[in-house]
Amino acid sequence: MSRGRVLVAMSGGVDSSVVASLLVEQGYECVGATMRLATNEDDRPGERTCCSTDDVADARQACWDAGIRHHVFDYTEAFERDVIDPFVAAYEAGLTPNPCVACNRHLKFGALLDRARELGCGFLATGHYARVEHDGRGYHLLKGVDAGKDQSYFLFGLTQQRLAHVLFPLGGLHKDPEVRAIAERLGLTSAHKRDSEGICFVPGGNHLRFIEQRTGRVAPAGDILDTDGNVIGRHEGALRYTLGQRKGLGVA
């Protein structure tokens, strides 16, 4: 008997691939889903971004390996509105945004969780390294046991209603060697795929270039002043720096 119907968020990486296979092994009825968040189709050397055709193909292969169906849902408009536009606006306002927090709140555990319920799934499962526990007071978001991979911080925006319908099968595991070893045991093609790093929609991790190209405005260079208004250096565009930054300013 099935333990429940689960929509598994599939990125094409090793973590989500292992999640799908583990849940099938544990007796859940699973459906895989990949979110298309950007319109790019190719990866250029050193400029990997999200939603490449290779990632979608890897996610589809992982679903095939697990014996489950795979869907691709287009959320590009919502991603632009709820993640990218606020990201750019925050940097231009002198702030340092965290787009992963916004993506989790609005897309992964917002739109995609709503889609899961529409498909008759009681849960949405992801490859996040975090845990959820329930007691008489409600649901509690806890750190993953792998301190080096813990992602609970990016999930702080999840409400009690959302936490009640999410599964984090990797929260009690260590990425290396446990998750990689499971992927090898299952014969997953993603077993040795490199981890994604940085902001997924910013090519090469260069947020300044991304913002300038998107807005058509070049961040102007200017003076660095002390609290008395004395010029103590030059900067190459305020968007390059964050509040409280001490290194990389060229000022002792």
N, C-alpha and C positions, 0 to 999 in steps of 0.2 A: 504494500500500500504506500502511495506517495506521502511524503511528509509535508507536502505543500508545493504550490507553484511559485517559481521564482524567476524574475527577470534579472539576468546577469549582465551588468555593464561591461562590454568587451572593448578594450582599447587596442588589442593586438599584441600586447606585452605579455610577459611571462606571468605576472601576478594575476591578471584577470583570467588568463587561460587556465591556470591552476585552480582558481576559484570555481570555474564552471565544471571542471572534471571532478573536483572534490565533492561538490554538492550533488552531482549525479551519483557518485559512489555512495553518498550518504542517504540516498533515497528520495531526493527532491526532483520534482518535474521542472526542468529548466528550459528557459528560452533566452537566447543571446541577443544583445542589442548593442550596436555601435552608434554613437552620436556623431553625426557630421556637424562640425562646429565652424569649419573654415572652408573656403573654396579652393585652396591650393591643391594641386594634384601631384606635384613632384617634389622630391627632396633634392636639394642641391648640396654638394659637399660642404659640411660644416654649418649648414643652415637648415637643419631638420626642424620641421614644425608639425603641428597636429594634423590629423585627418588625411594623411597621405594615402595613396592607393595601396601601397605596401601594407600599411597598418590595417586597412579594411580587409585586405586579402588574408593577413595573418589572423585576424579575428574570425573571419569566416572559416579558415582552416581549423582553428581551435574548436569552433563549434562542431565542425564536421568530425573532428577527433573525439569529441565528447558525445556525439550522436544526438545533437540538439539543433533546432532551427536557429537561423540567424537573420536578424533584421537590421537595416540601417535607417535611422531616423534623422531627418534634416532639421537642425536647430540653428542654422547659420544666422537667421534674423534675430532670434532671441539672444544669441551669443554676442552679436554686434551691440545690441541694445543694452544688455544687462551686464556685460563683462568688458568688452573692448572700449566702448564709448566712455564708461565711467573710469576706466584705467587711464585713458588719455587725459581726460578732464582733471583727474586727481594729480597727475604729474604736472600739468600746466598750472595747477593751483599751489604747487610747492609741497605736495604730499607724496607719500610713498605707498601706493596701493598694493593690495594682495589679491590679484585676479583669481587665484585658486579658491579663495574663500567665497568670492562672488559666484564663481562657476558652480561650486558645490551647493550653495544656497539656492540659486535660481535654476540651474540646469540639471545637474546630476540628481540632486535630492529634491528638486522642484518639478520641472517639466518631465523628466524621465521617470521619477517615482509616480507621478500622476498617470503617465502612460502605462506603467506597470499595472496599476490598479484597473485601468480601462481594459487591459488584456487578461484580467482575471487572476493576476498574480498577487499573492498576499505579501510578497517581499521583493525588495530590490537588493541585490548583492553586488558588492564591488571589491576591488583588490586593495582597498585602503588598509594600512596597518594601524588599526584602532579596534576598540572593543566596545560593546554595549552590554550592560547588565541591567537587570530589572529587579526591584524589590518593592516593598509596600509603599514606598514614597514616589516611585516612578522609574523612568529610564535614566541611566547614567552613562555618559560618554567617557570612556577610559582610554588611557594611552595603550598603544600596542606594546607587547613585551619586548620587541626589538627596538631598543632605544634609538638606534641609529636610523631607523626607518619610520618611527612613529609619525603618524599624520593626523593625530587627533586635533591639533591646533587648527587645521584647515576645515574642520567640521563643526566648529563651535556654534555656527549659526543654525544647526539642526534643532527643530522643536521636539517636544515630547511626542507629538503626533507623527513626526517623521521618523524619529528614532524607533518607534514601535514597529516600523515596517522595513527596517534595513538589517542586512546581514554583512558582517565583516569576517569571513572565514579565516583570513590570514592574521587576525589580530593576536592570536596566541602563538604565532610561529615566528622564526627568524628567517629573514630573506636568504642569507647564506649561513649554513648550507641547506637548511630545511626545505624552503620553497623551491630552490633550484633542484634539489635532489628529487622532490616529488615530480617536478616537470620532466626530469630525466627518466624516472620510473615509468611515467605515463607516456613517454616517447613524444612529448610535445615539441613541435618545431621551434617554439619560442624559448626553449630551455636555456639557451645561451645568448638570447637577444639582450642587447645593452639597455640599461634603464634610461628612461627619458629624464632630462634635467632642464631646469630653468623654466621660463614662461613658454608654454606650448605654442602660442601663436606669434611669438616674436622670433623671426629668423636670426639664427646665430646668436641669440641672446642680447642683441644690440637694441635696447629699448629706445634709445635716442633716435637712431636712424628710422626705426619703425614709426615713432610719433611724428617725426619731421615729414616722412613720406606720406603719412596718412592725413596730416593737416595741411601740408604744403607750406609750412612755416619753418624756417631754420631758427634754431635756438641761438639767440645772439650772445656773443662773448661780452664780458664786462668786468668791472672791478670787484675785487674782494675787499670788503671794508671791515674794520674792527668796530667795536661798540661806540667808539668816539668819532667814527666817520673817516678815519684815516685809511688810505689805500695801502693794503699790505700784499696785494697780489692780483692776478688776473685769472678769470675762469673762462672756460670754453663753451659756456651755455649752462644755465642754471639747472636744466633738466638732467644733466649728468650727475647731479649730486643729491644727497638725501639729508634730511634734517638730522643734525647731530654728527654728521660725517667728520672724521678727523684725518683720515689717511687719503692720499691721492689728490690733495688740494694744492700741493706745491708751496705750502706755507707751514713753517715749523710751529 
